[in-house]
Structures are given as C-alpha cells and as structure tokens.
Amino acid sequence: MIRSLLIGIVAGMRSLTPVAVISWAAQRNPQAKNINLPGLLSSPRVAKVAFALAAAELLGDKMRSAPDRIITPGILARIATGAVGGMSVAPPKRQRMGAVLGATAAVGAAYVSFRMRQRAIRNSGQTATGLIEDAVAVGSALLVACSKRRSYLD
C-alpha cells in the first residue's frame, strides 16, 4: 500500500502527473502486473490528453498568476487524482484502501508542499523551485508506476 500513499503525495504536488504517468506506463507495457487501471485510463487517447494536461500544469505552475494548490478546486482535483492513482497502483483486492490512501496523502502533501514551496520561493524564485518540484513529482511518479510490486510493499 506504500505505492498508493506515494502516488497520493505526488498528486498533492502536481495534480495531473500521477494520472498521466500511470496511463503512460500502462501504454508502454499493457501487460503490467503492477497497475490496475480503471478502464478509461487504459485508453491511448486518454493517455495523450492526460499527458498534455499534465504538461500544461507543469508550465502553468511557473507563472505568477498560477492559483495556489490549496484553493478548493485544487484540493478537489488532488483528491480525485490521488484516489485514482492510489487505486491504480494498489493490489487488486485492496483498491478501495488504495484510493483512500491516495486521496488522503494528496491533501496532506498539497498543504505541506505548498508551505515548503512558499519558503523556497522567497529564497530562490518561482521558476527554480517549480522546476525542482516538477523533477521530484515526475521522478517519483515514474518510480511508483514502473516499479515491480513486492509483497512487503503491498
């Protein structure tokens, strides 16, 4: 269940990255045993749209006019993508728990990462801190989505 928790943390940082990466990983390896995709996410079209939306989010985050991730629409998006991501990487019989873990972790991570980012912006600026956060979010999502499931991690 650690994978559900971790993908939820990623959703707290970047709401669309988990869905895009999980969908991409499933397209790359359709027989992946470590991803339990809801039907819609396994569509190549959905994978492309999710990728485009996630890329737009990564670019938009660097703009001064970008809304805070902790406003209501941002939190709701993170709950949804954290739940979908958590369910997708959970063991088959524990998908509900994976969804709950993913959604909960996303909310907590949104607030923690928001506060950390605000502090970092004061020292290093919005673009530099955003790029670092992007690298952490995308790299973490890739590790979770592409990792092999081991019984001690489930």
C-alpha positions in Angstrom: 0.0 0.0 0.0 3.0 2.2 0.1 2.7 2.8 -3.6 -0.8 4.2 -3.1 0.5 6.5 -0.4 3.4 7.7 -2.6 1.3 8.4 -5.7 -1.0 10.4 -3.5 1.9 12.5 -2.3 2.7 13.2 -6.0 -0.9 14.2 -6.6 -0.5 16.7 -3.8 2.4 18.3 -5.5 1.2 18.1 -9.1 -2.5 17.1 -9.5 -2.3 15.7 -13.1 1.1 14.0 -13.0 0.0 10.7 -11.4 -2.8 10.1 -13.9 -0.5 11.0 -16.9 2.4 8.8 -15.7 0.3 5.8 -14.8 -1.6 6.0 -18.1 1.8 6.4 -19.9 3.2 3.4 -18.1 0.2 1.3 -19.0 0.6 2.2 -22.6 4.3 1.4 -22.5 3.6 -2.1 -21.1 -0.1 -3.1 -21.4 0.6 -6.4 -19.5 2.0 -4.5 -16.5 1.0 -6.5 -13.4 1.7 -3.6 -11.1 -1.0 -1.3 -12.4 -4.7 -1.9 -12.1 -6.1 0.7 -14.4 -9.7 1.9 -14.4 -10.9 1.2 -18.0 -10.8 4.8 -19.1 -7.1 5.3 -18.2 -6.0 2.5 -20.4 -7.2 4.3 -23.5 -4.4 5.7 -25.7 -6.5 8.9 -26.3 -6.9 9.4 -22.6 -3.1 8.9 -22.1 -2.4 11.6 -24.6 -4.9 14.0 -23.1 -3.6 13.3 -19.6 0.0 13.9 -20.8 -1.0 17.2 -22.4 -2.9 18.4 -19.4 0.0 17.4 -17.0 2.5 19.2 -19.2 0.3 22.3 -19.2 0.1 22.1 -15.4 3.9 21.9 -15.2 4.2 25.0 -17.4 1.4 27.0 -15.8 2.8 26.4 -12.3 5.8 28.7 -13.1 3.5 31.7 -13.8 3.0 34.3 -11.1 -0.8 34.1 -11.9 -1.0 30.4 -11.1 -3.6 29.8 -8.4 -2.5 28.2 -5.1 -2.8 24.4 -5.0 -4.7 24.6 -1.7 -7.7 26.5 -3.0 -10.9 24.4 -3.2 -10.7 23.4 -6.9 -7.1 22.5 -6.5 -7.7 20.3 -3.4 -10.7 18.6 -5.1 -8.6 17.8 -8.2 -5.9 16.4 -5.9 -8.4 14.2 -4.1 -9.7 12.8 -7.3 -6.3 12.2 -8.9 -4.8 10.9 -5.7 -7.7 8.4 -5.4 -7.5 7.3 -9.0 -3.7 6.9 -8.8 -3.8 5.2 -5.4 -6.4 2.7 -6.7 -4.4 2.1 -9.8 -1.2 1.1 -8.1 -2.9 -0.8 -5.2 -3.1 -4.6 -5.1 -6.3 -5.9 -6.8 -8.1 -6.7 -3.6 -7.2 -3.5 -1.9 -8.1 -0.9 -4.4 -10.6 0.9 -2.2 -8.0 1.3 0.5 -5.5 2.4 -2.1 -8.0 5.1 -3.3 -8.5 6.3 0.3 -4.7 6.4 1.0 -4.0 8.2 -2.3 -6.7 10.8 -1.7 -5.7 11.4 1.9 -2.0 11.6 1.1 -2.7 14.1 -1.7 -4.5 16.5 0.6 -1.7 16.3 3.2 1.0 16.7 0.6 -0.7 19.6 -1.0 -0.5 21.6 2.2 3.0 20.5 3.1 4.4 21.1 -0.3 2.6 24.5 -0.6 4.2 25.7 2.6 7.6 24.4 1.6 7.3 25.9 -1.9 6.4 29.3 -0.4 9.5 29.3 1.7 11.7 28.2 -1.2 10.3 30.9 -3.5 11.4 33.6 -1.1 15.0 32.3 -1.4 15.2 31.0 -5.0 12.3 32.3 -7.0 9.2 30.7 -8.5 10.7 29.1 -11.6 13.7 27.4 -10.0 11.7 26.0 -7.1 8.9 24.9 -9.5 11.4 23.0 -11.7 12.8 21.2 -8.7 9.3 20.3 -7.6 8.5 19.1 -11.1 11.5 16.9 -11.1 10.6 15.4 -7.8 7.0 14.8 -8.7 7.6 13.3 -12.2 10.5 11.2 -11.0 8.6 9.9 -8.0 5.5 9.1 -10.1 7.7 7.2 -12.6 9.3 5.2 -9.8 6.0 4.3 -8.4 4.3 3.5 -11.7 7.2 1.5 -13.1 8.3 -0.3 -10.0 7.7 -4.0 -9.6 5.3 -4.9 -6.9 6.8 -6.8 -4.0 4.8 -8.4 -1.3 6.4 -6.4 1.5 5.4 -3.1 -0.2 1.7 -4.1 -0.7 
